[in-house]
Amino acid sequence: MSGTRLIESPTKADGAALWRIARDSQKLDLNSPYAYLLWCRDFAETSVVAKVDGSPVGFVIAYRRPQAPDTALVWQVAVDASQRGQGLAGTLLDELFKRLTGQGVRYLETTITPDNKASINLFTSFARRWDAALESSTLFTRTDFPSDGEAHEQEDLFRIGPLSLT
């Protein structure tokens, strides 16, 4: 896909496309289409979507932790196959956190399974670009997840910060 790339807050109209991009990634835990619609409505200020010629091609969805308003948890990052390998995920994270640090956010948190090397590299390089410390610890073990026949890998918490625009 070529054309003009724009990064903005998502709207309800973007929800279905975000669900499709997440589904097609084949790596993310896929939420229901309803969840993406709600996310675009209720957490638009803490999320970003990249569009090429008006069509979503990538996103970061996040929220501010109610118990720690100086911390935003990145829930999902996904980029359409047509845009991979161009640094879009990092650009989306940078754009989102430029906005959020202006609103008092000082820390980024995310969870990553130990086998997801692409995400580990993405957030490690984000910490480097922002000259911020990165700490990692186990947040959820396999036994924390329901045993419904599908084993879920442990989720490690990555905490990056403090973040500053200066």
C-alpha positions in Angstrom: 0.0 0.0 0.0 1.4 3.4 -0.9 -0.1 6.8 -0.1 -0.3 9.3 2.7 0.2 7.9 6.2 -1.7 9.6 9.0 -1.6 8.8 12.7 -4.6 9.8 14.8 -6.9 8.7 17.6 -9.2 5.8 16.6 -12.9 6.3 16.2 -15.8 3.8 16.5 -15.7 3.5 12.7 -12.1 2.0 13.0 -13.1 -0.8 15.3 -13.8 -3.5 12.7 -10.6 -2.8 10.9 -8.6 -3.0 14.1 -10.2 -6.4 14.8 -9.2 -7.6 11.3 -5.6 -6.4 11.7 -5.4 -8.1 15.1 -6.9 -11.3 13.7 -4.6 -11.3 10.7 -1.5 -10.9 12.9 -2.0 -14.5 14.1 0.1 -13.6 17.1 -2.2 -11.5 19.3 -4.9 -12.8 21.6 -7.9 -11.9 19.6 -10.7 -10.1 21.4 -14.3 -9.9 20.1 -15.2 -7.4 17.4 -17.4 -5.7 20.1 -14.3 -5.2 22.3 -12.5 -3.3 19.5 -15.5 -1.1 18.9 -15.7 -0.3 22.6 -12.0 0.3 22.7 -12.1 2.8 19.9 -15.0 4.6 21.7 -13.8 4.5 25.3 -10.0 4.6 25.0 -9.4 6.6 21.9 -7.4 9.2 23.8 -4.9 6.5 24.9 -4.7 4.8 21.6 -3.6 5.5 18.0 -4.3 4.2 14.6 -2.2 4.6 11.4 -4.1 5.1 8.2 -3.0 5.0 4.6 -5.4 6.8 2.3 -8.0 6.6 5.0 -7.8 2.9 5.7 -6.4 1.6 9.1 -3.1 -0.2 8.7 -1.8 -0.4 12.3 -2.7 0.5 15.8 -1.7 0.7 19.4 -4.4 0.4 22.0 -3.6 1.3 25.6 -5.2 2.6 28.8 -4.1 4.6 31.8 -4.1 2.4 34.9 -6.7 3.6 37.3 -4.5 2.8 40.3 -1.4 4.4 38.7 -2.5 7.3 36.4 1.1 8.1 35.6 1.3 4.6 33.8 -0.3 3.6 30.5 -0.6 -0.1 29.8 -0.2 -1.0 26.1 -2.8 -3.7 25.5 -2.0 -4.5 21.8 0.2 -3.4 19.0 -0.6 -4.6 15.5 0.5 -3.7 11.9 -1.1 -4.9 8.7 1.1 -7.2 6.7 1.3 -4.6 3.9 3.1 -2.2 6.3 5.4 -4.5 8.2 9.1 -4.0 8.2 8.8 -0.2 7.9 9.1 0.7 11.6 5.4 1.6 11.9 4.9 -0.1 15.3 7.7 2.0 16.8 6.4 5.1 15.2 2.9 4.4 16.6 4.3 3.9 20.1 6.4 7.0 19.9 3.5 9.1 18.7 1.2 7.8 21.4 3.7 8.4 24.2 4.6 11.9 23.0 0.9 12.7 23.6 0.6 10.8 26.9 3.7 12.2 28.5 2.2 15.7 27.9 -0.7 14.5 30.0 1.4 13.2 32.9 2.2 9.6 31.9 5.7 8.7 32.9 5.7 4.9 32.5 4.7 2.4 29.8 3.7 -1.1 30.8 2.9 -4.0 28.6 2.9 -7.8 28.9 4.7 -10.1 26.5 5.0 -13.9 26.3 8.6 -15.0 26.4 8.5 -16.4 22.9 7.3 -13.2 21.3 10.8 -11.9 20.2 9.3 -9.2 17.9 7.4 -7.6 20.7 10.4 -7.8 23.1 12.6 -6.1 20.4 9.9 -3.5 19.8 9.7 -2.4 23.5 13.4 -2.8 24.1 14.1 -0.4 21.3 11.4 2.0 22.5 13.1 2.1 25.9 16.4 2.8 24.1 15.0 5.6 22.0 13.4 7.2 25.0 16.6 6.7 27.1 14.5 5.0 29.8 15.0 2.0 32.0 13.3 -1.3 31.2 12.4 -3.7 33.9 10.9 -7.2 33.3 9.2 -9.6 35.7 6.6 -12.4 35.5 3.1 -11.0 35.9 0.9 -14.0 35.0 2.1 -17.6 35.1 0.5 -20.4 33.0 -1.5 -21.5 36.1 -3.1 -18.0 36.4 -5.0 -18.6 33.2 -8.0 -20.9 32.9 -7.3 -24.4 31.9 -9.8 -24.7 29.1 -7.8 -27.0 27.0 -5.7 -24.2 25.5 -2.5 -23.6 27.4 -1.6 -19.9 27.6 2.1 -18.9 27.9 3.2 -16.9 30.9 2.9 -13.1 30.4 5.9 -11.0 31.5 5.4 -7.4 32.6 7.7 -4.9 30.9 7.8 -1.6 32.6 9.6 1.3 30.9 10.3 4.7 32.4 10.4 7.3 33.6 9.5 8.8 30.2 10.1 12.4 29.4 10.0 14.5 26.2 13.2 16.4 27.3 
